[in-house]
Amino acid sequence: MGNVPATLLLAPLRGVTGLSFRQAFCAHMTGLDGAVAPFIATVAGEKVKPEVLRGIEPAVQPPGLPLIPQVIGKDPGQLRVMLRAMQALGYADVDLNAGCPWPFVAKKGRGSGLLRDEAALAAMLEAGCEVLGPGHFSVKVRLGLDEKTLLLRRLPLIQQFPLRELCVHPRTARQMYEGTVDLDAFARVTERCTLPLVYNGDIRTLADFRRLSERFPQVSRWMLGRGLVANPFLAESIRAGRDMRDCDRFLAWHADVVARYAETSPGDHALLGHLKELWSYLAPTFADGRRLWDGLKLTRTRAEFERVLALSPLRWAESPA
């Protein structure tokens, strides 16, 4: 496993894998080949305000981690405006979010809701390929909304467009992030899909990656999301073929994340919002994670949060195998 012929990408977890996370990751960790940024919603009008694009400004992106912006929306005219704004920043490739499972998003016909409306999906894919050109627009999807065959029914439409790739999270939107990924359903997608595929979903350990890559040898691009947030060493471990976790480096990374969050989220309330969301993923990876998380949830100031962490011995729950 030392020379894995695979591309490892950071998933777009809104509120988690934003600019601060990516900067801190690249300062302390390795193993990723690129990242897809959390989605930016299309906007009405002929111009996009600079603050909307602040998180993807090329000048502040960490070196060595090529970034692909992601857009969410349902209006092809608004998509064209957003894509041109991203092109003006220097981005040639952009991804369309057609997989966000949150009901308030899907009900508006965005995210996973795009799969429900064949005409709207076609219009968005056409606009993206028209603005960016062949091989530069991609789409991230789920198996469907309430049932898992919708993506298969949409594949003939999706494959009419010269997309760069199709990223599939093999759950339905109704599942959110609960239950298990449906690997049999993903296998049916691989049998019928002619586009380059990216797999996303429940790669939490080196063993998960080995199992998936053995079952799907035709897939060479893998997206790491919650698993990498919970274990920032995951990509390195996949590369090395062994557990690469190190407590000292973890603490240095974490201190860097906190400092970067504090710069962009002044005030304890906003900072704690970021930290508690991050630790909702991190806590279960530690031996006393449940008790630690219970304590962190109750903190109201940065000082309290850091005190709880300092008083908690950080021991890994187990070595991922």
C-alpha positions in Angstrom: 0.0 0.0 0.0 3.0 2.3 0.1 2.5 3.4 -3.6 -1.3 3.6 -3.9 -2.2 4.5 -7.5 -5.0 6.7 -6.2 -6.0 10.3 -6.0 -7.2 11.4 -2.6 -9.5 14.5 -2.4 -10.8 16.5 0.5 -14.6 16.5 0.5 -16.6 19.7 0.7 -18.1 19.7 4.3 -19.8 23.0 4.7 -18.8 24.7 7.9 -15.9 22.3 8.5 -13.4 21.9 5.5 -13.3 25.6 4.7 -10.2 27.8 4.2 -8.9 27.7 7.9 -9.2 23.9 8.0 -7.4 23.5 4.6 -4.6 25.9 5.6 -4.0 24.2 9.0 -4.1 20.7 7.3 -1.4 21.6 4.8 0.8 23.2 7.5 0.9 19.9 9.5 -0.4 17.0 7.5 0.1 15.4 4.0 -1.5 12.8 1.8 -4.2 14.8 -0.1 -3.9 15.5 -3.8 -6.6 18.2 -3.9 -9.8 19.5 -2.3 -13.3 20.5 -3.3 -14.4 23.6 -1.5 -17.7 23.7 0.4 -20.4 25.0 -1.9 -21.1 28.6 -2.8 -24.7 29.4 -3.6 -25.5 31.1 -6.9 -26.7 34.7 -6.5 -29.1 36.9 -8.5 -27.7 39.7 -10.6 -24.9 40.1 -13.0 -22.1 40.4 -10.5 -20.8 38.3 -7.6 -19.7 40.3 -4.6 -16.0 39.7 -3.6 -17.0 38.6 -0.1 -19.0 35.7 -1.5 -15.8 34.3 -3.0 -13.5 35.1 -0.1 -13.0 31.4 0.9 -11.7 30.5 -2.5 -9.4 33.5 -3.1 -6.3 32.0 -4.8 -3.9 34.2 -2.9 -4.8 32.6 0.5 -5.1 29.0 -0.6 -2.5 26.6 0.9 0.2 25.6 -1.6 0.2 22.0 -2.7 -3.5 21.5 -2.4 -5.2 22.3 -5.7 -8.7 23.6 -5.1 -11.9 23.0 -7.1 -14.7 25.4 -6.1 -18.2 24.0 -5.8 -21.5 25.7 -6.7 -25.0 25.0 -5.6 -28.2 26.3 -7.3 -30.9 25.6 -9.8 -30.9 28.6 -12.1 -28.6 28.2 -15.2 -28.4 31.9 -15.7 -27.1 32.5 -12.2 -24.8 29.5 -12.6 -23.2 31.2 -15.6 -22.6 34.4 -13.7 -21.0 32.5 -10.8 -18.8 30.3 -13.1 -17.5 33.4 -14.9 -16.7 35.0 -11.5 -14.7 31.9 -10.6 -13.0 31.8 -13.9 -11.9 35.4 -13.3 -10.2 34.2 -10.2 -8.3 31.7 -12.3 -10.3 28.5 -11.7 -10.7 26.3 -14.8 -12.6 23.5 -13.0 -15.8 23.8 -11.0 -18.1 21.2 -9.4 -21.9 21.3 -9.1 -23.5 20.2 -5.9 -26.4 17.9 -6.8 -26.1 15.8 -3.7 -26.7 18.0 -0.6 -29.2 16.0 1.4 -30.6 18.7 3.7 -34.4 18.9 3.3 -34.5 22.7 3.2 -32.1 22.6 0.3 -33.6 19.7 -1.6 -37.1 21.1 -1.3 -36.0 24.2 -3.2 -34.8 22.1 -6.1 -31.1 22.5 -5.2 -28.5 20.0 -4.1 -30.0 16.5 -4.2 -33.3 18.1 -5.3 -31.8 18.7 -8.8 -32.0 15.0 -9.4 -35.8 15.1 -9.1 -36.1 17.6 -11.9 -34.6 16.2 -15.1 -35.0 19.4 -17.1 -33.5 21.6 -14.4 -30.5 19.2 -14.1 -30.0 19.2 -17.8 -30.1 23.0 -18.0 -27.5 23.3 -15.2 -25.2 20.7 -16.8 -25.5 22.4 -20.2 -24.7 25.8 -18.7 -21.7 24.5 -16.8 -20.2 22.8 -19.8 -20.9 25.8 -22.0 -19.1 28.3 -19.8 -16.2 26.1 -18.7 -15.8 23.9 -21.8 -15.5 20.2 -22.2 -13.8 18.3 -19.3 -13.9 21.2 -16.8 -17.4 20.8 -15.1 -18.2 18.0 -12.7 -21.1 17.0 -10.6 -21.4 15.4 -7.1 -24.6 13.4 -6.5 -26.3 10.8 -4.3 -28.1 7.7 -5.3 -31.5 9.5 -5.1 -33.8 11.3 -2.8 -36.1 8.7 -1.2 -35.0 5.7 -3.2 -31.7 4.5 -4.6 -32.5 4.0 -8.4 -32.9 7.7 -9.4 -29.3 8.2 -10.2 -29.3 5.2 -12.5 -32.3 6.7 -14.3 -30.5 10.0 -14.7 -27.2 8.5 -15.9 -28.1 8.6 -19.6 -28.9 12.3 -19.3 -25.7 13.1 -17.2 -23.5 11.2 -19.6 -24.7 13.3 -22.6 -22.5 16.1 -21.2 -18.7 16.3 -21.5 -18.1 16.3 -17.7 -14.8 16.0 -16.1 -16.1 13.4 -13.6 -19.0 12.2 -11.6 -18.7 12.0 -7.8 -21.1 9.6 -6.1 -22.0 9.3 -2.4 -23.9 6.0 -2.3 -26.7 7.0 0.1 -30.0 8.6 -0.6 -30.8 12.1 0.6 -33.4 10.7 3.0 -30.6 8.8 4.8 -28.6 12.0 5.3 -25.4 10.5 6.9 -27.2 7.7 8.8 -27.1 4.0 8.1 -24.6 2.5 5.7 -23.5 3.3 2.2 -25.0 1.0 -0.5 -22.0 -0.5 -2.2 -24.2 -2.8 -4.4 -26.0 0.3 -5.7 -22.6 1.9 -6.3 -21.5 -1.2 -8.2 -24.4 -0.9 -10.5 -23.4 2.7 -11.2 -19.9 1.7 -12.0 -21.2 -0.9 -14.5 -23.2 1.7 -16.4 -21.2 4.9 -16.0 -18.9 6.0 -18.8 -17.6 9.1 -17.0 -14.6 9.0 -14.6 -15.9 8.2 -11.2 -15.1 9.5 -7.7 -16.2 7.5 -4.7 -17.3 9.4 -1.6 -18.7 8.0 1.7 -17.6 6.2 4.9 -13.9 6.0 4.3 -13.0 6.2 7.9 -9.9 3.9 8.2 -7.2 2.4 6.2 -9.1 -0.9 6.2 -12.1 0.9 4.7 -10.0 2.2 1.9 -8.4 -1.2 1.2 -11.8 -2.9 1.1 -13.3 -0.4 -1.2 -10.3 -0.1 -3.6 -10.2 -3.9 -3.8 -13.9 -4.1 -4.7 -13.8 -1.2 -7.1 -10.4 -1.4 -8.9 -11.8 0.8 -11.7 -12.1 3.7 -9.3 -8.9 5.7 -8.9 -10.3 8.9 -7.3 -11.4 8.8 -3.7 -13.0 11.6 -1.6 -12.3 11.7 2.1 -14.7 13.7 4.3 -15.9 12.9 7.8 -13.3 10.2 8.1 -10.4 12.6 7.5 -11.9 15.3 9.8 -12.1 12.7 12.5 -8.6 11.5 11.8 -6.5 14.2 10.0 -3.8 11.5 9.5 -6.1 9.3 7.3 -4.7 10.3 4.0 -1.1 9.8 5.2 -2.1 6.4 6.6 -3.6 5.3 3.3 -0.4 6.4 1.5 1.9 4.7 4.0 -0.2 1.6 4.5 0.0 2.0 8.3 -1.4 4.1 11.1 0.4 7.5 11.0 -1.3 9.1 14.0 1.0 11.1 16.3 -0.3 13.0 19.4 2.3 15.8 19.3 1.6 16.6 15.7 -2.2 16.4 16.3 -1.9 19.0 19.1 0.2 21.3 16.9 -2.4 20.9 14.1 -5.2 21.6 16.5 -3.6 24.7 18.0 -3.2 26.0 14.5 -6.8 25.3 13.6 -8.0 27.2 16.7 -5.7 30.2 15.9 -7.0 30.4 12.3 -10.6 30.1 13.4 -10.1 32.8 16.0 -8.7 35.1 13.3 -11.7 34.8 11.1 -14.4 34.3 13.8 -13.8 37.0 16.4 -15.6 36.5 19.7 -15.9 33.3 21.7 -19.5 32.5 20.5 -18.5 32.2 16.8 -15.2 30.5 17.6 -16.9 27.9 19.8 -19.4 27.2 17.0 -16.5 26.1 14.8 -14.6 24.2 17.4 -17.7 22.3 18.7 -18.6 21.2 15.2 -15.0 20.1 14.6 -14.9 18.1 17.8 -18.2 16.4 17.1 -16.2 14.5 14.5 -12.9 14.3 16.5 -14.1 13.2 19.9 -15.2 9.6 19.0 -11.6 8.9 17.9 -10.3 9.2 21.4 -10.6 6.6 24.2 -12.6 8.8 26.5 -14.3 10.7 23.7 -17.8 10.6 24.9 -17.0 12.1 28.3 -14.7 14.6 26.6 -17.4 15.6 24.1 -20.0 16.0 27.0 -17.6 18.4 28.7 -16.8 20.4 25.5 -20.4 20.8 24.6 -21.1 22.7 27.8 -18.3 25.2 27.5 -19.2 28.9 26.9 -15.8 30.5 26.4 -12.6 29.7 24.6 -10.8 29.5 28.0 -13.3 26.9 29.3 -13.0 24.9 26.1 -9.2 24.8 26.2 -9.3 24.0 29.9 -11.5 20.9 29.3 -9.1 19.8 26.6 -6.0 20.3 28.7 -7.5 18.2 31.5 -8.4 15.4 29.2 -5.7 12.8 28.4 -5.9 12.4 24.6 -5.4 8.7 23.9 -6.5 7.2 20.6 -9.5 4.8 21.0 -7.9 2.2 18.8 -5.4 1.9 16.0 -7.3 1.9 12.6 -6.6 -1.3 10.8 
